């Protein structure tokens, strides 16, 4: 239910903007939130279109926590979503 409300407020755009912040802890938190939002099909579509390129770029991070959170987000974005895969 809360995911529907957050989607209605376009939280996905905000989460994607957080991936651009020059702070690894923020990137980890945003990636984790993106992962959680992927349980909503509507959010998964929005995040897939705009988020996958941003997340893929973060895979080159030197921070292992960032990479782990990004891989989890990418996994959740592509699972059961041929369009995102």
Residue frames as qw, qx, qy, qz and C-alpha x, y, z in Angstrom:
[[0.000, 0.885, 0.466, 0.000, 0.00, 0.00, 0.00],
 [0.293, -0.810, 0.093, 0.499, 2.77, 2.44, 0.91],
 [0.444, -0.108, 0.586, 0.669, 4.53, 1.71, -2.39],
 [0.223, 0.665, 0.622, 0.348, 1.41, 2.84, -4.27],
 [0.166, -0.947, -0.198, 0.191, 1.36, 6.08, -2.33],
 [0.427, -0.589, 0.356, 0.586, 5.08, 6.67, -2.93],
 [0.418, 0.215, 0.665, 0.581, 4.65, 5.87, -6.63],
 [0.100, 0.844, 0.509, 0.136, 1.80, 8.36, -6.80],
 [0.233, -0.932, 0.046, 0.276, 4.16, 11.00, -5.41],
 [0.691, 0.677, -0.195, 0.164, 6.79, 10.03, -8.02],
 [0.600, -0.718, 0.342, 0.088, 9.36, 9.01, -5.43],
 [0.888, 0.163, 0.265, 0.337, 11.22, 7.11, -8.15],
 [0.414, 0.803, -0.020, 0.428, 12.52, 10.35, -9.65],
 [0.351, -0.858, 0.294, -0.234, 13.83, 11.41, -6.26],
 [0.868, -0.323, 0.356, 0.126, 15.54, 8.07, -5.67],
 [0.783, 0.436, 0.174, 0.408, 17.23, 8.26, -9.07],
 [0.147, 0.897, -0.144, 0.390, 18.46, 11.76, -8.31],
 [0.630, -0.706, 0.317, -0.072, 20.01, 10.46, -5.08],
 [0.929, 0.061, 0.209, 0.300, 22.18, 8.10, -7.13],
 [0.510, 0.699, -0.007, 0.501, 23.97, 11.18, -8.47],
 [0.402, -0.891, 0.155, -0.145, 24.95, 12.50, -5.02],
 [0.518, 0.550, -0.579, 0.307, 28.67, 12.29, -4.32],
 [0.412, -0.450, 0.620, -0.493, 28.22, 10.22, -1.16],
 [0.337, 0.126, -0.920, -0.153, 28.51, 6.44, -1.10],
 [0.108, 0.201, 0.832, -0.505, 26.17, 6.02, 1.88],
 [0.475, 0.421, 0.141, -0.760, 23.45, 7.92, 0.02],
 [0.480, 0.342, -0.650, -0.479, 24.00, 5.77, -3.08],
 [0.146, 0.002, -0.978, 0.149, 23.69, 2.60, -0.99],
 [0.255, 0.333, 0.635, -0.648, 20.49, 3.82, 0.68],
 [0.503, 0.441, -0.145, -0.729, 18.98, 4.93, -2.63],
 [0.391, 0.245, -0.834, -0.301, 19.83, 1.58, -4.24],
 [0.012, -0.131, -0.933, 0.336, 18.24, -0.26, -1.33],
 [0.380, 0.420, 0.377, -0.733, 15.10, 1.88, -1.60],
 [0.485, 0.387, -0.489, -0.612, 14.97, 1.22, -5.35],
 [0.215, 0.078, -0.973, -0.026, 15.16, -2.50, -4.59],
 [0.158, 0.300, 0.773, -0.535, 12.23, -2.20, -2.21],
 [0.430, 0.468, 0.057, -0.770, 10.17, -0.16, -4.67],
 [0.256, 0.268, -0.793, -0.484, 10.61, -2.88, -7.30],
 [0.170, 0.229, 0.932, -0.223, 7.89, -4.92, -5.62],
 [0.415, 0.660, 0.325, -0.535, 5.50, -2.50, -7.32],
 [0.642, 0.347, 0.549, 0.409, 5.20, -3.22, -11.04],
 [0.223, 0.944, 0.199, 0.140, 4.50, 0.43, -11.81],
 [0.318, -0.877, 0.318, 0.171, 7.62, 1.55, -9.98],
 [0.720, -0.170, 0.566, 0.364, 9.66, -1.20, -11.61],
 [0.565, 0.642, 0.401, 0.328, 8.73, 0.15, -15.05],
 [0.031, 0.994, -0.036, 0.103, 9.68, 3.73, -14.18],
 [0.507, -0.724, 0.438, 0.164, 12.88, 2.75, -12.41],
 [0.798, 0.073, 0.503, 0.326, 13.91, 0.38, -15.17],
 [0.507, 0.781, 0.235, 0.280, 13.71, 2.92, -17.95],
 [0.069, 0.930, -0.186, 0.310, 15.69, 5.60, -16.19],
 [0.591, -0.711, 0.364, -0.110, 17.51, 3.76, -13.43],
 [0.962, 0.033, 0.177, 0.203, 19.25, 0.87, -15.12],
 [0.597, 0.634, -0.123, 0.477, 21.81, 3.04, -16.96],
 [0.199, -0.813, 0.318, -0.445, 22.58, 4.96, -13.76],
 [0.838, -0.434, 0.307, -0.125, 22.92, 1.80, -11.72],
 [0.920, 0.273, 0.038, 0.280, 25.16, 0.13, -14.30],
 [0.321, 0.771, -0.260, 0.485, 27.52, 3.11, -14.12],
 [0.477, -0.712, 0.361, -0.368, 27.76, 2.67, -10.36],
 [0.996, -0.074, 0.006, 0.058, 29.07, -0.88, -10.81],
 [0.661, 0.475, -0.247, 0.525, 32.48, 0.67, -11.43],
 [0.377, -0.844, 0.161, -0.347, 32.51, 2.17, -7.92],
 [0.367, 0.422, -0.736, 0.381, 35.47, 1.37, -5.69],
 [0.416, -0.259, 0.555, -0.673, 33.10, 0.97, -2.75],
 [0.142, -0.029, -0.984, -0.103, 32.01, -2.65, -2.26],
 [0.190, 0.418, 0.703, -0.544, 28.84, -1.67, -0.39],
 [0.394, 0.513, -0.107, -0.755, 27.74, 0.50, -3.32],
 [0.313, 0.265, -0.802, -0.434, 28.37, -2.34, -5.77],
 [0.010, -0.166, -0.968, 0.190, 26.47, -4.83, -3.62],
 [0.285, 0.509, 0.485, -0.651, 23.45, -2.54, -3.26],
 [0.373, 0.496, -0.350, -0.701, 23.51, -1.74, -6.98],
 [0.195, 0.119, -0.938, -0.260, 23.65, -5.42, -7.97],
 [0.113, 0.347, 0.857, -0.365, 20.68, -6.14, -5.71],
 [0.339, 0.569, 0.175, -0.728, 18.74, -3.24, -7.23],
 [0.335, 0.401, -0.621, -0.584, 19.55, -4.41, -10.76],
 [0.053, -0.051, -0.997, -0.008, 18.50, -7.94, -9.85],
 [0.208, 0.485, 0.688, -0.497, 15.16, -6.73, -8.53],
 [0.326, 0.569, -0.106, -0.747, 14.63, -4.46, -11.53],
 [0.360, 0.356, -0.711, -0.488, 15.18, -7.27, -14.02],
 [0.146, 0.055, 0.970, -0.184, 13.56, -10.20, -12.21],
 [0.277, 0.547, 0.786, -0.085, 10.32, -11.19, -13.99],
 [0.227, 0.849, 0.098, -0.467, 10.66, -8.14, -16.22],
 [0.742, 0.260, 0.418, 0.455, 11.74, -9.01, -19.77],
 [0.250, 0.921, 0.142, 0.261, 11.48, -5.34, -20.69],
 [0.311, -0.901, 0.301, -0.015, 14.06, -4.35, -18.08],
 [0.795, -0.258, 0.473, 0.280, 16.25, -7.39, -18.69]]
